[in-house]
């Protein structure tokens, strides 16, 4: 085990999210424009549909608790 692999406290009431996150944000702010942007589209024949999490039915614009599900186009929900 290397020196950095030794479990030890980061300090009193210190956590990775409070210690490391500001460092990570500072780093990413410097390089964000160099990170390639690409959109991931579903393959042809597959659709992404917003579903009401509690009913499993297709969500409408008033539905609050939703998830996205993938469907083959021949089996789209009503």
C-alpha positions as CSV (number, residue, x, y, z in Angstrom):
1,X,0.0,0.0,0.0
2,X,1.3,3.4,-0.9
3,X,1.4,6.4,1.5
4,X,-1.8,7.8,0.0
5,X,-3.6,4.5,0.4
6,X,-3.5,4.7,4.2
7,X,-6.9,5.5,5.7
8,X,-6.7,8.6,7.9
9,X,-8.9,11.5,8.8
10,X,-9.0,14.6,6.6
11,X,-9.5,16.7,9.7
12,X,-12.2,17.6,12.2
13,X,-15.5,17.7,10.4
14,X,-13.8,17.5,7.0
15,X,-15.1,15.3,4.2
16,X,-14.1,14.6,0.6
17,X,-17.0,16.7,-0.6
18,X,-16.0,19.8,1.4
19,X,-12.2,19.4,0.9
20,X,-11.8,17.9,-2.6
21,X,-14.8,19.5,-4.4
22,X,-13.5,23.1,-4.4
23,X,-10.2,21.8,-5.8
24,X,-12.0,19.8,-8.5
25,X,-14.3,22.8,-9.4
26,X,-11.3,25.1,-9.7
27,X,-9.5,22.6,-11.9
28,X,-12.5,22.0,-14.2
29,X,-13.3,25.7,-14.5
30,X,-9.8,26.1,-16.1
31,X,-10.4,23.3,-18.7
32,X,-14.1,23.2,-19.3
33,X,-13.8,24.8,-22.8
34,X,-11.4,22.1,-23.9
35,X,-13.7,19.2,-22.9
36,X,-15.4,17.9,-26.1
37,X,-19.2,18.3,-26.2
38,X,-21.2,15.6,-27.8
39,X,-24.8,14.6,-27.6
40,X,-25.7,11.0,-27.2
41,X,-28.8,10.0,-29.2
42,X,-30.6,6.7,-28.9
43,X,-30.1,4.3,-31.7
44,X,-32.5,4.3,-34.6
45,X,-35.8,2.5,-33.7
46,X,-35.5,3.4,-30.0
47,X,-37.4,6.2,-28.3
48,X,-36.9,7.9,-24.9
49,X,-40.3,8.5,-23.2
50,X,-41.0,10.4,-19.9
51,X,-42.9,8.1,-17.6
52,X,-44.8,8.8,-14.4
53,X,-42.7,7.0,-11.7
54,X,-45.7,6.1,-9.5
55,X,-48.1,4.7,-12.2
56,X,-45.7,3.5,-14.9
57,X,-47.8,5.3,-17.5
58,X,-46.6,8.0,-19.9
59,X,-46.2,11.3,-18.0
60,X,-48.0,14.5,-19.0
61,X,-46.8,18.1,-18.4
62,X,-48.3,18.1,-14.9
63,X,-46.5,15.0,-13.7
64,X,-44.0,15.8,-11.0
65,X,-42.1,12.6,-10.3
66,X,-40.9,11.2,-13.6
67,X,-38.2,9.0,-15.1
68,X,-37.1,8.4,-18.7
69,X,-37.5,5.0,-20.2
70,X,-36.3,3.5,-23.5
71,X,-38.8,1.8,-25.8
72,X,-38.7,0.2,-29.1
73,X,-40.8,2.3,-31.4
74,X,-43.2,-0.5,-32.2
75,X,-43.9,-0.8,-28.4
76,X,-44.4,2.8,-27.4
77,X,-46.9,3.3,-24.5
78,X,-50.1,5.2,-25.1
